Amino acid sequence: MKKYILLLLAFISSAPVFAHFMWVETNPVGTLNKKQEVKVFFGEYTYGLQEKVNGESFEKMKNFEVWAVSPSGEKTAIQMQPGELFYSGYFMPKANGTYTIVLNNNKIDVIDYTQYDFGIFKTHYHSTAKVVVGGNAGNSASVNPDGLAVVDATKKLSSEKGETTLTVFYKGQPAKETEVTIFVADQWSKKLTTDENGTVKFVLPWNTKYVVEVSKKEEVPGKYNGKDYQFIYHCATYTLPLGK
């Protein structure tokens, strides 16, 4: 079994980077005027694969921005520092309500994966996490007019056996009939499809961390950093850190 797992991880590590995604982690409960840590990862969460920050794969993703969006909509940049397996930074809630931690990465060089029958494309990653301060949960913010965004519309803190409501937006409009994948560790995943309002609802079966992923190909060719691409690969993630 151990040999099988090592072979599987080796395969994943050599697989196309578009199978990877970026995600953000932070405590879902914040404290007024108390500094809170934010972490950024890149890899395959469900397989336990976290790329090293100084590795070739993560190095290509380093030009991202992270900010905290306050309950009033004010955006504050978070300065991120490299570690071994993730970048980290801090923000400090100054008001009660729902904060949204947002990562946006639209500065990734064009990738040629014609050998994998996937084409030549530009990648756009967008990742969020929700922080409730003062116990009164509201919707997380949608601040990605150029691509995908996952909004948590759950009106209370997420919990084991509790129902979560998410709405997916694409360029500011609800993304109806869009596939949403929910990942946990140990290779478990579940696929859902958004309704006509771009919404999915599901019950969290365990006290563990969930990473939600949505992707979409924008079939519009263009050029970035002097290289032509056939389409844009949009990928948005949202993290529900119920447990370790």
Buried (B, 14 or more C-beta within 10 A) or exposed (E): EEEEEEEEBEEBBEEEBBEBBBBBBBEBEBEEEEEBEBBBBBBBBBBEBBBBBEEEBBEBBBEBBBBBBBBEEEBEEBEBEBEEBBBBBBBEBBEBBBBBBBBBBBBBEBBEBEEEEBBBBBBBBBBBBBBBBBEEBBBBBBBBEBBBBBBBBBEEBBEEEEEBBBBBBBBEEBBBEBBBBBBBBEEEEEEBEBBEEBBBEBEBEEEBBBBBBBBBEBEEEEEBEEEEBBBBBBBBBBBBBBEE
